[in-house]
Amino acid sequence: MLEQFEHKCWSSLSTNVGAVGAQMLKQFEHKYPIGSLGSHVSVQLGDIMGCSVSVQPQDEAKDLEPEIEALEVPWIEPNYPPPNPPKTRSSAVFAIEDFADIDERARHCPAAKAESYDSLLTYLTRGLITDMEKLRSIFTWLGSQNIAEGSFKSQGVNTPAGYMKLMKEKRGSYSAFLALLLRKVNIPCVIVYGISKSFDYDVGDRDIYHLRNCWNTVYVDGHWRLIHPLWSFRKVTGFNRGRWQTIRQDKDKGANVDERKELEGTDIFSQDEFFFLVEPSVFIHMCRPAADMAAWQLLKQPWSFEDFIHAPVLRQKFFQYKLALTSQPSCILHADENGIVLIAFEDLEEPEMSFAHQLFFDDRASFNKLPADIKLERYAYVSRKQSNVTVKVRLPVGGIYKLRIYGGVGDMYHLCDFRLESETPNQPSKPFPFSKRLVYGFTKNTRQRGLDYPSEFGGVIRLQAGQGKIFTFAYMEELDIQAVFEHYKHTRDDLKKCIAVKRKEGYFNIYVNVPASDEIEEYSLQIYTRPKGSNGQYVNAVNYLLVMARRPEEPKVKVRKVEKYYEMEARRNLKTAIERSNIGELDNAIQRVQRLRMESEDDLIEAKRKRELLILERDLRLAIARRRPDFLDRVLDRAARVEGDNHLDYLVKEACEIREQLRRLTTFLHDVLEIHQPTISEMHNYKRPKEVIHNIMVATYLLLGEDEEDLLRWDYVQHLMRKVGRNSLISRLRKFDVVSVQLDIVDKVQSIIDMYDEDTVRQASSGAGTFYVWCQNIVVELTVSLHNEVQKYRARRG
């Protein structure tokens, strides 16, 4: 039914080529200018959204007609290739840095060239061979024209300047103009019409047929590609319907303020590369062609209108940061019976992203009113565990909400929106226990603030009421540390008695003793650091949310035998061994309890798991130090079988990196090991070898640890090459490991190989060419490894 209704809505727009359909659609775009998605935002700003063609439903058809007859541009031309999904990603055929010269020339096209299509397109395509080069030149020129503020004196519409004058008068469109330009250089270009989730779209809206839009598909490199020229060159900032209510506390006025305000927004000139050759799987989240143009989605499985309505509202930066939504893939999420909604992402960005949120309430469409004392910012939080990011929302009263999520590295950008619906009773639920936006869990930011190797990576810790908890961190430099405990009812001063910080050699221990309660309670633990002895402010390093379960019912008294003194001592020793984390001590304590056959099942399980992790940690460190592939494989295999959370992820990652490096070194050796002894003999039999051969062998033996002065004599190199057995050249190469190479040697070897290319060396000697390639691979490996280590060090030092 929905598809049939959609087809009727668009039937007047899908007539024959060049007829009223394309003409009407142009008028929508001309009359209501639009812009790009994903504008740069600050968390404190209200709605700053992307833009698109958008009109309100019209009662009279005359509102859609142009004041004068505009130039008619067919949406397609005869004999175009049929619409099919591209077989390659756009990144495989286009890299912006390869077109820098073309872009520069297009931007500086003289204005006089726009007085005719011939002169303009001759200038823009002169010397260009491929359709991709011509497309890019025309696209960049179009994007450099600030049409809304331009001065166009041309009277005719059949010139570029004339058409831009139509566009300024809201009687011409970017999509039609791009089609005109490309068709004149024989590049197939289709004008696609449909609907979009644009700047005046509200997440979860179903009545969006008035959000009409048009864009282009262009046939280059044997595939159809998507371009949205208007969203590339225009955007609207600051638009706000005034529908959504968000209440914050004004520090100056000391009262809660409703920040809702209607704003028309501002249409501005902008350049955004995101919508040039945008992937169909990304674009469909923002724009969908009408029912009769479904094939121009360029997807193997086209989306229905219902798919488009319910799809998550993911903005430009969501895709640029390569985030993956791992929770329910819908823009409308229903809270559970407790008013809870969970949204989860996978963040693989390097460096690590930061996230924030903003929660809004629709008091007009909801069946409840938001109490005046509710601060919505306290009803959601972000937690992280390695690459997994979770946003948890507790809706305070039943009704309709909007959750906006921001993220970025440095600057924060609008990532996505969700509509949250709850049918919980009117009784307001409890806020989370913090006074400002926090991210829970160990992050790379924690490491930059001087703390590492945490006992807990995840941000949400669940405990039994009345149960204590120890959080442990190693510190990389001398620090002052401060811990703050918060609850939504109690003051920080009231909770000071529940927390203690102790410094040990290389470690901080933070002890938390949470009060017992008959209710589920939540506490926020915030840890701050600063350089030791500094008078500067403490900065937030890491946060944890402690969720306390209800006090368990008192168990029935169970008659048990009275422990003897040596059994009590064995139990105490077991618990002490668990705390001390010593393998030998744990072994002795476990064996003693087992011999006495005591009822200590829980303690034994904990002790055995602790022993398993300690042994694994020891072996991981040993495998990293020894750098033997077989040992690394065995230890990593054991690490993969360890169930549950553990604190060894950083060691496992380092071990995996070393294993991959050793595999690469083995690959580098492949061609060297194929060299036959006669080839080596031929090389060391040279009485006066060519300089290139001598230099390549100097580079090789420098990496193997030989002295540079000795290697300057060819007879010494010959002596080394004649050795056999374990001291032979091939044996030494087999045993070679990059950790043995000093940094100054890397520079010397690189200066040698930089004098030649592979072809030159191989012409002198095929054997020397093989050693040249090996040296080059080792230099690259060492340089990249060093760069990564420096980046890690800088990240830790902040």
C-alpha positions in Angstrom: 0.0 0.0 0.0 2.8 2.4 0.9 4.6 1.8 -2.4 1.3 2.3 -4.3 0.7 5.6 -2.5 4.2 6.7 -3.2 3.8 5.9 -6.8 0.7 8.1 -7.1 2.5 10.9 -5.3 5.2 10.9 -7.9 3.2 9.9 -11.0 3.0 13.5 -12.1 6.8 13.8 -11.9 7.7 10.7 -13.9 6.3 11.4 -17.4 8.2 11.1 -20.6 11.7 12.5 -21.1 11.8 16.3 -20.9 8.2 16.7 -19.8 6.4 18.2 -16.8 8.0 15.8 -14.3 11.5 17.1 -14.5 10.2 20.7 -14.9 8.2 20.5 -11.6 11.0 18.8 -9.8 13.4 21.6 -10.8 11.0 24.1 -9.4 11.1 22.4 -6.0 14.8 22.5 -6.0 15.0 26.1 -7.3 12.4 27.5 -4.9 13.8 25.8 -1.8 17.7 25.8 -1.8 19.4 23.1 0.1 22.8 22.1 1.5 25.1 19.4 2.8 24.6 17.0 5.6 26.9 16.7 8.6 27.8 20.3 9.3 30.5 20.9 12.0 28.7 21.3 15.4 29.5 21.9 19.0 27.7 19.8 21.6 26.2 22.9 23.1 24.6 24.0 19.8 21.0 23.1 19.0 20.0 21.7 15.6 22.6 22.3 12.9 21.6 19.7 10.3 22.4 18.9 6.8 20.1 20.2 4.1 18.1 19.2 1.0 15.2 20.1 -1.2 12.3 20.6 1.1 8.9 22.2 0.7 5.7 22.3 2.7 2.6 20.7 1.0 1.0 23.3 -1.3 -2.7 23.9 -1.7 -2.4 25.6 -5.1 -0.5 24.4 -8.1 0.4 27.9 -9.1 2.9 28.0 -6.2 4.9 25.4 -8.1 5.0 27.2 -11.5 8.0 29.4 -12.5 7.5 33.1 -13.0 8.8 32.7 -16.5 9.4 29.6 -18.6 12.7 28.1 -17.5 15.0 26.0 -19.7 13.7 22.4 -19.9 16.3 19.7 -19.2 15.3 16.1 -19.8 16.0 13.8 -16.8 17.6 11.2 -19.2 18.6 10.9 -22.8 18.2 8.0 -25.2 20.7 5.1 -25.5 22.2 5.5 -22.0 23.5 2.3 -20.3 21.0 0.7 -18.0 21.3 1.4 -14.2 23.4 -1.2 -12.4 25.3 -1.2 -9.1 29.0 -0.2 -9.5 31.3 -3.2 -9.2 34.0 -1.2 -7.5 34.1 1.4 -4.7 34.6 5.0 -5.7 37.9 5.1 -3.8 39.3 2.5 -6.2 38.8 4.9 -9.2 39.1 8.4 -7.6 41.6 9.9 -5.1 41.3 13.7 -4.7 45.1 14.2 -4.4 45.5 12.9 -8.0 43.3 15.7 -9.3 44.9 18.6 -7.5 46.2 20.3 -10.7 42.9 19.8 -12.5 41.0 21.3 -9.5 43.4 24.3 -9.3 42.9 25.1 -13.0 39.1 24.7 -12.9 38.8 27.1 -9.9 40.7 29.8 -11.8 38.7 29.6 -14.9 38.1 33.2 -16.2 34.5 34.4 -15.7 34.3 35.4 -19.4 34.5 31.7 -20.4 31.0 31.2 -19.0 29.5 33.3 -21.8 29.3 30.1 -24.0 29.3 26.4 -23.4 32.0 25.9 -26.1 34.5 28.3 -24.6 33.9 27.1 -21.0 34.1 23.4 -21.8 37.1 23.8 -24.1 38.9 25.5 -21.2 37.8 22.9 -18.6 38.6 19.8 -20.7 41.7 20.9 -22.6 44.4 18.2 -22.3 42.1 15.9 -20.4 41.8 12.3 -21.6 39.5 10.3 -19.3 35.8 11.0 -18.5 36.8 11.0 -14.8 39.2 13.9 -15.4 36.6 15.9 -17.4 33.9 15.1 -14.8 36.1 16.3 -12.0 37.1 19.5 -13.8 33.4 20.4 -14.5 32.3 19.5 -10.9 35.1 21.6 -9.3 34.3 24.6 -11.6 30.6 24.4 -10.7 31.4 24.2 -7.0 33.6 27.3 -7.2 30.7 29.4 -8.5 29.0 31.3 -5.7 25.8 31.6 -7.7 23.6 33.1 -5.0 25.9 36.2 -4.8 27.0 36.3 -8.4 26.3 39.0 -11.0 25.1 37.6 -14.3 24.3 40.0 -17.1 23.7 37.4 -19.8 20.2 37.6 -21.3 20.1 34.2 -23.0 19.4 31.0 -21.1 21.5 28.9 -23.5 24.8 29.9 -22.0 26.4 28.8 -18.7 26.1 32.4 -17.3 22.5 32.5 -18.5 21.6 29.3 -16.7 23.4 30.4 -13.5 21.2 33.6 -13.7 18.2 31.2 -13.7 19.6 29.4 -10.7 20.0 32.7 -8.8 16.4 33.5 -9.6 15.4 30.1 -8.2 14.4 28.9 -11.7 17.3 26.5 -12.4 19.0 23.7 -10.4 22.5 22.4 -9.7 21.4 18.9 -10.9 20.0 20.1 -14.2 23.1 22.4 -14.8 25.5 19.5 -14.1 23.6 17.3 -16.5 23.7 20.0 -19.2 27.5 20.4 -18.8 28.3 16.7 -18.8 26.1 15.8 -21.7 27.8 18.4 -23.8 31.1 16.5 -23.4 29.4 13.2 -24.0 29.3 11.9 -20.4 26.0 10.3 -19.6 24.3 12.0 -16.7 20.8 11.3 -15.3 18.7 13.6 -13.1 17.2 11.4 -10.4 14.3 12.6 -8.3 13.1 11.3 -5.0 12.8 12.2 -1.3 15.5 12.9 1.3 16.1 13.0 5.0 17.2 16.6 4.8 17.7 19.5 7.2 13.9 19.9 8.0 13.4 16.1 8.4 12.6 15.0 11.9 13.8 11.5 12.9 11.1 8.9 12.7 8.7 11.0 10.6 6.6 9.0 8.2 4.9 11.8 6.2 7.9 12.9 4.2 6.5 13.0 0.6 6.9 16.7 0.7 10.7 16.4 1.2 11.3 16.2 -2.6 14.8 16.3 -3.9 16.9 15.6 -7.0 20.5 14.6 -7.7 22.6 13.0 -10.4 24.0 9.7 -11.5 27.0 9.9 -13.8 28.5 7.2 -16.0 32.3 7.1 -15.7 34.9 4.4 -15.7 32.2 1.9 -17.0 29.9 2.4 -13.9 27.2 4.6 -12.8 28.2 6.8 -9.8 26.2 9.1 -7.5 26.7 12.8 -7.1 24.6 15.3 -5.2 25.9 18.6 -6.5 23.6 20.9 -4.4 24.6 19.2 -1.2 28.2 19.5 -2.3 28.0 23.3 -2.8 25.2 24.6 -0.4 24.2 24.0 3.1 21.7 25.3 5.7 22.9 25.9 9.2 20.9 26.7 12.4 17.5 25.4 11.2 15.2 24.4 14.1 11.5 23.8 14.0 11.2 24.4 17.8 9.6 21.1 18.2 12.0 19.5 20.6 12.4 20.5 24.2 15.7 20.1 26.1 16.1 21.5 29.6 19.4 22.5 31.1 20.5 24.2 34.3 21.6 27.9 33.7 24.5 28.5 36.1 24.0 32.2 36.0 20.3 32.2 36.7 20.4 29.1 39.0 17.3 27.7 37.3 16.3 25.3 34.6 16.0 26.7 31.1 14.0 25.4 28.1 16.2 26.0 25.1 13.6 25.3 22.5 13.6 28.0 19.8 12.3 28.2 16.2 15.0 29.2 13.7 14.7 29.4 9.9 18.3 28.6 9.3 20.8 30.2 6.9 21.6 29.1 3.4 25.3 29.4 2.9 27.9 28.7 0.2 30.0 25.6 1.0 32.2 22.9 -0.6 31.9 19.4 0.6 33.6 16.4 -1.2 31.5 13.8 0.6 28.7 13.8 -2.0 31.0 13.5 -5.0 30.9 9.8 -6.1 29.2 8.9 -2.9 28.7 5.1 -2.3 25.1 3.9 -3.0 25.0 2.0 0.3 25.7 5.2 2.1 23.6 7.6 0.0 20.5 5.5 0.5 20.4 6.4 4.2 19.9 10.0 3.1 18.1 10.0 -0.3 15.8 7.5 -2.0 14.6 7.8 -5.6 10.9 7.7 -6.3 9.1 4.3 -6.9 9.4 4.4 -10.7 13.2 5.2 -10.4 14.1 2.5 -7.9 16.8 1.0 -10.1 18.7 4.3 -9.8 19.4 3.5 -6.1 22.3 1.5 -7.7 21.8 -1.3 -5.1 21.6 -5.0 -5.7 18.6 -5.1 -3.3 16.8 -1.7 -3.6 15.2 -0.3 -0.5 11.4 0.0 -0.2 9.8 3.1 1.2 9.3 1.3 4.5 13.0 0.4 4.6 13.9 4.1 4.1 11.5 5.3 6.7 12.8 3.0 9.4 16.5 3.1 8.6 18.8 4.7 11.2 19.4 8.4 10.5 23.2 8.3 10.0 24.9 11.5 8.9 27.9 12.2 6.8 30.5 12.0 9.6 29.2 8.6 10.8 30.4 7.1 7.5 33.6 9.1 7.3 34.7 7.8 10.7 33.8 4.3 9.5 31.5 3.6 12.5 29.3 0.5 12.6 26.0 0.3 14.3 25.8 -3.0 16.2 22.5 -2.5 17.9 19.0 -2.5 16.4 19.2 -1.0 12.9 16.2 1.3 13.2 15.7 5.1 13.7 12.7 4.4 16.0 13.6 2.6 19.2 11.1 1.5 21.9 12.2 1.5 25.5 11.8 -1.6 27.7 9.5 -1.7 30.7 12.0 0.2 32.7 12.3 3.0 30.1 15.7 1.9 29.0 17.1 2.2 25.5 20.6 0.9 24.4 22.4 2.0 21.3 25.8 0.4 20.4 28.6 1.2 18.0 31.9 -0.3 17.0 34.6 2.4 16.8 37.7 1.3 15.0 39.0 4.8 14.4 42.7 5.6 15.1 43.2 7.7 17.2 40.2 6.9 19.4 37.0 8.9 19.0 35.2 10.9 21.7 31.4 10.8 22.0 28.7 12.9 23.5 24.9 13.1 23.3 22.0 15.4 23.6 18.5 14.3 24.6 15.3 16.1 23.6 11.6 15.7 24.5 8.5 16.3 22.3 6.0 17.6 24.8 3.4 18.3 22.1 3.2 14.8 20.7 3.7 13.0 24.0 1.0 12.0 26.5 3.1 13.4 29.4 4.7 16.6 30.3 8.3 16.8 31.4 8.6 17.8 35.0 10.3 21.2 35.5 13.1 19.7 37.7 14.1 17.1 35.1 17.6 17.7 33.5 17.6 15.6 30.4 21.4 15.6 30.2 21.5 13.3 33.3 19.4 10.6 31.7 21.9 9.3 29.2 25.6 8.3 29.3 28.3 6.9 27.0 30.4 3.9 28.0 33.3 2.3 26.2 35.1 -1.1 26.3 37.9 -1.2 23.8 36.3 -0.6 20.4 32.7 -1.1 21.6 30.8 2.1 22.5 27.4 2.0 24.2 24.9 4.9 24.7 22.4 4.1 27.5 19.3 6.2 27.9 16.8 6.1 30.7 13.7 8.0 29.7 12.4 9.9 32.7 8.6 9.8 31.7 6.6 8.2 29.0 6.6 10.0 25.7 8.5 10.7 22.5 12.2 11.7 22.6 15.0 12.4 20.2 18.6 11.3 20.9 21.4 13.0 19.0 24.9 11.5 19.2 28.0 13.5 18.5 31.5 12.2 18.0 34.9 13.0 16.6 38.7 13.2 17.1 39.2 16.7 18.5 36.2 18.5 17.1 32.7 17.0 17.7 30.4 16.3 14.8 26.7 15.3 14.4 26.8 11.6 13.8 23.2 10.2 14.0 19.7 10.7 15.4 17.2 8.3 17.0 13.6 8.6 18.0 12.9 7.0 21.3 9.4 6.0 22.5 8.4 5.0 25.9 5.1 3.9 27.4 6.2 3.8 31.0 4.0 5.3 33.7 4.1 8.9 34.6 6.3 8.3 37.7 9.7 9.8 36.8 12.6 7.4 36.8 15.9 8.1 38.5 18.6 10.1 36.8 22.1 8.7 36.4 24.6 9.8 39.1 26.6 12.5 37.5 26.5 16.2 37.1 28.0 16.5 33.6 28.5 14.4 30.4 31.0 11.7 31.0 32.3 8.7 29.0 32.7 5.6 31.1 35.4 3.0 30.7 39.1 3.0 30.0 40.1 4.9 26.9 43.2 6.0 25.2 42.6 9.4 26.8 43.2 7.7 30.1 46.6 6.5 28.9 47.4 10.1 27.8 46.6 11.2 31.4 49.3 8.9 32.8 47.3 5.8 33.8 47.6 2.4 32.1 47.0 -1.4 32.7 43.7 -1.0 34.4 42.1 -3.8 36.4 38.8 -2.9 34.6 38.4 -1.9 31.0 34.6 -1.7 30.8 32.8 1.4 32.1 29.9 -0.3 33.8 30.7 -2.3 36.9 28.0 -4.4 38.6 28.3 -5.2 42.3 26.2 -6.6 45.1 25.0 -4.0 47.5 27.5 -3.6 50.4 30.3 -5.1 48.3 33.6 -3.3 48.0 35.8 -2.9 44.9 39.4 -2.2 44.2 40.4 -0.4 41.0 44.1 -0.7 40.0 46.1 1.3 37.6 49.8 1.5 36.7 51.2 5.0 36.3 53.7 5.9 33.6 55.0 9.0 35.4 54.8 10.5 38.9 51.2 11.7 39.3 48.9 13.2 41.8 45.6 11.4 41.7 42.1 12.4 42.9 39.0 10.2 43.0 35.4 11.6 43.2 32.3 9.5 44.1 28.9 10.8 43.0 25.2 9.8 43.6 22.2 11.8 42.4 20.9 12.3 45.9 24.1 12.4 48.1 26.7 15.1 48.0 30.3 14.4 47.2 31.3 15.3 50.8 28.8 12.6 52.1 30.5 10.0 49.9 34.2 10.9 50.7 34.1 8.3 53.5 33.3 5.6 50.9 36.5 6.0 48.9 40.3 5.8 49.5 43.4 6.1 47.2 46.7 4.5 48.0 49.9 4.7 46.0 52.1 1.6 45.6 55.4 1.2 43.7 54.3 1.8 40.1 50.5 1.4 40.9 47.6 3.2 42.3 44.8 1.4 44.1 41.4 3.0 44.5 39.3 1.4 47.2 35.5 1.8 47.0 33.2 0.7 49.7 29.6 1.3 48.6 26.9 1.6 51.2 24.4 -1.3 51.4 20.9 -0.6 50.2 17.6 -2.4 49.6 17.2 -0.6 46.2 19.2 -0.7 43.0 21.6 2.2 43.3 24.1 3.8 40.9 27.3 5.7 41.7 29.7 7.5 39.4 33.5 7.1 40.1 35.5 9.8 38.5 39.3 9.7 38.6 41.4 12.8 37.9 45.2 13.2 37.5 47.8 15.9 37.2 51.7 15.9 37.2 53.0 15.3 40.7 53.6 18.5 42.6 51.8 20.6 40.0 49.5 23.4 41.0 47.5 23.0 37.9 44.0 21.7 37.7 43.2 18.0 37.8 42.0 16.6 34.5 39.5 13.8 34.1 41.3 10.5 33.2 38.7 7.7 33.5 35.2 7.1 34.8 33.2 4.1 36.0 29.5 3.6 36.6 28.9 1.3 39.6 25.5 -0.4 39.5 24.6 -1.9 42.9 22.1 -4.8 42.9 19.5 -5.0 45.7 20.6 -6.4 49.0 20.2 -10.2 48.7 17.7 -11.9 51.0 19.2 -13.3 54.1 20.1 -17.0 53.4 18.7 -19.7 55.6 21.0 -20.7 58.3 22.9 -23.8 57.2 24.4 -26.0 59.8 28.0 -26.7 58.9 30.8 -28.2 60.7 33.1 -26.0 62.7 36.4 -25.4 60.8 39.6 -26.4 62.5 42.3 -23.9 62.9 44.5 -25.3 60.1 41.4 -25.2 57.7 40.8 -21.5 58.6 44.5 -20.8 58.0 44.4 -22.6 54.6 41.4 -20.5 53.6 43.1 -17.3 54.7 46.3 -18.2 52.8 44.2 -18.8 49.6 42.6 -15.4 49.8 45.9 -13.7 50.5 47.5 -15.6 47.6 44.8 -14.3 45.3 45.4 -10.7 46.4 49.2 -11.0 46.0 49.1 -12.4 42.5 52.1 -14.7 42.9 52.0 -17.9 40.9 54.1 -20.0 43.3 52.1 -18.8 46.3 48.8 -19.6 44.5 50.0 -23.1 43.6 50.8 -23.9 47.2 47.6 -22.4 48.6 45.4 -24.3 46.0 47.1 -27.6 46.6 46.7 -27.2 50.4 43.0 -26.5 50.1 42.5 -29.4 47.7 44.4 -31.8 50.0 42.1 -30.8 53.0 39.0 -31.2 50.8 37.5 -28.1 52.2 34.2 -26.4 51.1 35.9 -23.5 49.3 34.6 -24.0 45.8 34.1 -20.3 45.0 37.5 -19.3 46.3 39.1 -22.2 44.5 37.5 -21.2 41.2 38.7 -17.6 41.6 42.2 -18.8 42.6 42.5 -21.1 39.6 41.3 -18.4 37.2 43.8 -15.9 38.7 46.6 -18.4 38.4 45.6 -19.1 34.8 45.7 -15.4 34.0 49.0 -14.8 35.8 50.6 -17.7 33.9 49.2 -16.4 30.6 50.5 -12.9 31.4 54.0 -14.3 32.2 54.0 -16.3 29.0 52.8 -13.4 26.9 55.6 -11.2 28.2 58.1 -14.0 27.6 56.8 -14.7 24.1 57.1 -10.9 23.3 60.6 -10.8 24.6 61.8 -14.0 22.8 60.0 -13.2 19.5 59.8 -16.9 18.4 56.8 -17.5 16.0 56.0 -21.0 17.3 56.0 -19.8 20.9 53.9 -16.8 20.1 51.4 -18.9 18.2 51.0 -21.3 21.2 50.6 -18.5 23.7 48.1 -16.6 21.6 46.1 -19.7 21.0 45.8 -20.1 24.8 44.8 -16.4 25.2 42.0 -16.9 22.6 40.5 -19.7 24.8 40.4 -17.7 28.0 36.8 -17.0 28.7 35.4 -13.8 30.2 37.0 -10.4 30.6 40.7 -10.0 31.5 43.3 -7.3 31.6 45.7 -8.8 29.1 44.2 -7.3 26.0 47.1 -4.9 25.5 49.7 -7.7 25.8 47.7 -9.9 23.3 47.6 -7.0 20.9 51.4 -6.5 21.2 52.0 -10.2 20.7 49.8 -10.2 17.6 51.7 -7.3 16.2 55.0 -9.0 16.8 53.8 -12.2 15.2 52.6 -10.4 12.1 56.0 -8.6 11.9 57.9 -11.9 12.1 55.6 -13.3 9.3 56.5 -10.3 7.2 60.2 -10.8 7.8 59.8 -14.5 6.7 58.0 -13.2 3.5 60.9 -10.8 2.8 63.3 -13.8 2.9 61.4 -15.8 0.3 63.3 -14.5 -2.7 66.6 -14.5 -0.9 66.3 -18.2 0.0 65.7 -19.0 -3.6 69.2 -17.7 -4.5 71.4 -20.7 -5.5 74.9 -21.0 -4.2 76.4 -20.5 -7.6 74.9 -17.0 -7.7 76.5 -16.1 -4.4 79.8 -17.7 -5.5 79.7 -15.7 -8.7 79.2 -12.5 -6.6 82.1 -13.1 -4.2 84.4 -14.2 -7.0 84.3 -10.7 -8.4 87.8 -9.2 -8.0 86.6 -5.7 -8.7 82.8 -5.7 -8.6 80.7 -2.8 -9.8 80.2 -0.2 -7.2 76.4 -0.9 -7.0 77.1 -4.6 -6.2 79.6 -3.7 -3.5 77.3 -1.1 -1.9 74.2 -3.4 -1.8 76.3 -6.1 0.0 77.5 -3.4 2.4 73.9 -2.5 3.1 73.0 -6.2 3.7 75.9 -6.9 6.1 75.3 -3.6 7.9 71.8 -4.9 8.8 73.4 -8.2 9.9 75.6 -6.3 12.4 79.0 -6.0 10.6 81.2 -3.0 11.1 81.0 -0.4 8.4 84.7 0.3 8.1 85.5 -3.4 7.5 82.8 -3.6 4.8 84.4 -0.9 2.8 87.0 -3.5 1.8 85.7 -5.9 -0.8 88.0 -8.6 0.3 86.3 -8.6 3.7 82.9 -8.8 2.1 84.2 -11.8 0.0 85.5 -13.4 3.2 82.0 -13.1 4.8 80.2 -14.5 1.7 82.5 -17.5 1.6 81.5 -18.7 5.1 79.4 -21.8 5.3 77.2 -23.6 7.9 75.7 -21.5 10.7 77.8 -18.5 9.7 76.8 -18.5 6.1 75.0 -15.5 4.6 71.7 -17.5 4.2 71.8 -18.8 7.8 72.4 -15.4 9.2 69.5 -14.0 7.1 67.2 -16.8 8.5 68.1 -15.8 12.1 67.9 -12.1 11.5 65.4 -10.1 13.6 64.8 -6.3 13.3 65.2 -5.7 17.0 68.9 -6.2 16.6 69.3 -3.2 14.3 70.2 0.2 15.7 68.5 3.3 14.3 71.7 4.9 12.9 72.2 1.7 10.8 68.8 2.1 9.3 69.7 5.6 8.1 73.0 4.4 6.6 71.3 1.5 4.8 68.6 3.8 3.5 71.1 6.3 2.2 72.8 3.4 0.2 69.6 2.0 -1.3 68.3 5.4 -2.1 71.1 5.8 -4.7 69.6 3.1 -6.9 66.4 1.6 -8.1 65.7 -2.1 -8.4 66.1 -2.3 -12.2 69.5 -0.7 -12.1 70.7 -3.2 -9.4 69.3 -6.2 -11.2 71.0 -5.2 -14.5 74.3 -5.3 -12.6 73.6 -8.6 -10.8 70.4 -10.5 -10.3 71.6 -11.7 -6.9 72.4 -8.2 -5.8 68.9 -7.2 -6.9 67.4 -9.7 -4.6 69.4 -8.4 -1.6 68.5 -4.9 -2.6 64.8 -5.8 -2.3 65.4 -7.4 1.1 67.2 -4.4 2.4 64.5 -2.1 1.2 61.8 -4.2 2.9 63.7 -4.2 6.2 64.2 -0.4 6.1 60.4 0.1 5.5 59.6 -2.3 8.3 61.9 -0.6 10.7 60.8 2.9 9.8 57.1 2.1 10.1 57.6 0.3 13.4 59.6 3.2 14.8 56.9 5.7 13.6 54.2 3.6 15.4 56.2 3.4 18.6 56.7 7.2 18.6 53.0 7.7 18.1 52.2 5.3 21.0 54.7 7.2 23.2 53.3 10.6 22.2 49.8 9.3 22.9 50.8 8.1 26.3 52.6 11.3 27.1 49.7 13.4 25.9 
